[in-house]
């Protein structure tokens, strides 16, 4: 789950994330209602062999770490 907050005094945003356990049934409902985006961080060859539809492929090596 990701939360984004806006600080009006500094005109900046802060994004924080927490890990939550989700049942397959809940995830399916969220995806069907457009309430979630499923990001697959595996390599393209792994994604090609099997993946959950709908998922977006963003290999972990392409994600810039937050500093």
C-alpha positions, 0 to 999 in steps of 0.5 A: 500500500502506498501513501503520498502526502503533500507538505504545503509549507515546503511544496514537496511530496513524501511517498511511503509504502508498507508491505501488507499480506493480500489474499488472491481473492482481494487482489483479484477484486482490486485489479478488476476494479482498477484499485491496484496495479500489479508490478512484476519485477522479474527479468523479461525471460521469467515474465515471458514464461508465466505471469499474472494478467494484468501485470506490468513488467518493470525489471528490478534492475531498471528501478532506481533506488530512493536516496 
